[in-house]
Every structure is written in structure tokens, then in C-alpha cells.
Amino acid sequence: MAESVVVVQRNGGGYVHGARVALGFSNGVTDSVYTDNDGEAVIEHLTTGHATVYVNGQDKGSMNAPARKLVFI
């Protein structure tokens, strides 16, 4: 199983605790994971490659999973 990390940060600075994060692949969307105190959500997934990053239900760009991505909200 692959693992990706999405870090969620506020535009004005500071990490976001409790943001709901999921990855969307061509064959479906992962289960949601919530960010910790450091703004990190560790998402386990079977599929690799192009994935759309969703934070609180909103499209926040894409990544080539598995990877680490910083997202601003």
C-alpha cells in the first residue's frame, strides 16, 4: 500500500488542524483523513499516479501519488 502526505496551511500562515483530506484517482476517491496539529494528513492508497487533492470537499490541485504536497486554504 502506498502512502501520501498532504500538509494544509492557511494562506496567512499556520497549519490547519482538523481539515478533511482525500485523494481522487481515476478509479475512485480515498477515505477521508483529518489533519493533525502539524497540518498533516497521511493517506494510504492502493492506486498510484495522478490524483486530485480534496480539502474539505474542495479541489486543491493535483499530485503524482505517492508524494508529499503542501496545500493552502
C-alpha positions as CSV (number, residue, x, y, z in Angstrom):
1,M,0.0,0.0,0.0
2,A,1.3,3.5,-0.9
3,E,1.2,6.5,1.4
4,S,0.9,10.2,0.6
5,V,1.1,13.2,2.9
6,V,-0.9,16.3,2.4
7,V,0.0,19.3,4.5
8,V,-2.7,22.0,4.9
9,Q,-1.6,25.6,5.7
10,R,-3.6,28.8,6.0
11,N,-2.8,31.5,3.4
12,G,-1.8,33.8,6.2
13,G,0.4,31.2,7.8
14,G,-0.1,28.5,10.3
15,Y,-1.1,24.9,9.9
16,V,-4.7,23.7,9.9
17,H,-5.8,21.1,12.4
18,G,-8.9,19.0,11.6
19,A,-9.1,19.7,7.8
20,R,-10.7,16.8,5.9
21,V,-8.4,15.5,3.1
22,A,-8.9,12.9,0.4
23,L,-7.3,11.9,-2.9
24,G,-9.2,11.3,-6.1
25,F,-7.9,8.8,-8.6
26,S,-9.4,7.7,-11.9
27,N,-10.9,4.7,-10.2
28,G,-12.4,6.5,-7.1
29,V,-11.7,8.6,-4.0
30,T,-9.8,7.5,-0.9
31,D,-11.4,7.6,2.5
32,S,-11.1,11.0,4.2
33,V,-8.3,11.6,6.7
34,Y,-8.1,14.6,9.0
35,T,-5.1,16.7,9.5
36,D,-3.2,16.6,12.8
37,N,-1.8,19.5,14.8
38,D,1.0,19.9,12.3
39,G,-1.5,20.2,9.4
40,E,-0.5,16.8,8.1
41,A,-2.9,14.1,6.7
42,V,-1.3,10.7,5.9
43,I,-3.4,9.0,3.3
44,E,-2.9,5.3,2.4
45,H,-4.0,4.3,-1.1
46,L,-3.7,1.3,-3.5
47,T,-3.7,3.4,-6.7
48,T,-0.6,5.4,-7.7
49,G,-0.2,8.2,-10.2
50,H,-2.2,11.3,-10.9
51,A,-4.5,12.3,-8.0
52,T,-6.7,15.3,-7.3
53,V,-6.3,16.6,-3.8
54,Y,-9.5,17.5,-2.0
55,V,-9.5,19.5,1.2
56,N,-12.9,20.0,3.0
57,G,-14.5,18.9,-0.3
58,Q,-12.8,21.4,-2.5
59,D,-10.4,20.7,-5.3
60,K,-7.0,22.0,-4.3
61,G,-4.9,20.8,-7.3
62,S,-3.2,17.6,-8.2
63,M,-0.2,15.5,-7.4
64,N,1.6,12.4,-8.7
65,A,1.0,10.0,-5.8
66,P,2.6,8.8,-3.7
67,A,4.1,12.1,-2.7
68,R,4.0,14.9,-0.2
69,K,2.1,18.1,-1.1
70,L,1.6,21.4,0.6
71,V,-1.9,23.0,0.1
72,F,-3.0,26.4,1.1
73,I,-6.6,27.3,2.1
